[in-house]
Amino acid sequence: MESVAMGLPRRWPCFWLLMPVVMLSCLPPCLSLELLPYTPQITAWDLEGKVTTTTFSLEQPRCVFDSLADTAGTVWLVVALSNVSRDFRNPQTLAEIPASPQLHTQGHYMTLPLSLRQLPCQDPAGDSRNIPLLRVGNDFHCQQQPYCNAPLPGPGPYSVKFLLIDASGSPRAETRWSDPITLHQGVAPGTIDTWPGRRSGSMIVITSVLCALTGLLLLAFLAASTMRFSSLWWPEEAPEQLRIGSFRGTRYTTHHIPPSEAATLPVGCEPGLDPLPSLSP
């Protein structure tokens, strides 16, 4: 017993020296994954339809993986339902990458693989043809391809993160999960309320004021038209000197013919009377 006890102290130091090596070799690969201080978010560009009923647009993770630029890997987008995103386990091989149909069964999938060369740090500000965004769910012609960007089946909410996987299929770095993203929901036509009696009070007041103004404008137009064309309907009375049966003029005197004295006729020789009897035999 004593020899055995004396032999143990000689072997224990070697064992303690080998323990760190054994522990490091037993560590899972996921513990060496680098967590980057970046949170995916909806693009800040002023665009129509950044969030629709089946798609949403993310900012590209530019300059996020620049510290790993020498890695020959691919940046994947992980899309998961928000309530199961914390249970997602990063794939350890390329064969374990979840395809888009797994969203219906497991609540997550990976899509939009990009190389690091496709994520430069240059910001294409001012170039509307090259907006740095990733439109999730934009592939409407997806025909059961493994990693296609198929339209999202429901409003969510969804959470996303970016995952860098090297050429061997091992994850190298990842970002934080985004905040929940909820898609727009369509409204059934039968549920739209079109009854005017159920409109708000402000809408009724605005409609009444507009109707009253329209009526006043119409009355003003009719009054102006009546005043403008009244002379065609009821002509004004002509002046007294222009009435039929009256004439007013000025005496015309010639200047090249001197006035002549009228001949004095004997009494009784006025025109229209019988001439005087002749005294000659």
HELIX and SHEET records of a PDB file:
HELIX    1   1 GLU A    2  CYS A   26  1                                  25    
HELIX    2   2 PRO A   29  SER A   32  5                                   4    
HELIX    3   3 ASP A   66  LEU A   68  5                                   3    
HELIX    4   4 SER A   85  ASP A   87  5                                   3    
HELIX    5   5 LEU A   94  GLU A   96  5                                   3    
HELIX    6   6 GLN A  102  THR A  105  1                                   4    
HELIX    7   7 LEU A  116  GLN A  118  5                                   3    
HELIX    8   8 PRO A  189  THR A  191  5                                   3    
HELIX    9   9 PRO A  196  ARG A  198  5                                   3    
HELIX   10  10 GLY A  201  TRP A  233  1                                  33    
HELIX   11  11 GLU A  240  LEU A  242  5                                   3    
SHEET    1   A 5 GLU A  34  LEU A  35  0                                        
SHEET    2   A 5 PRO A 171  GLU A 174  1                                        
SHEET    3   A 5 TYR A 158  ASP A 166 -1                                        
SHEET    4   A 5 GLY A  73  LEU A  81 -1                                        
SHEET    5   A 5 HIS A 108  SER A 115 -1                                        
SHEET    1   B 2 PHE A  56  GLU A  59  0                                        
SHEET    2   B 2 LEU A 133  VAL A 136 -1                                        
END                                                                             
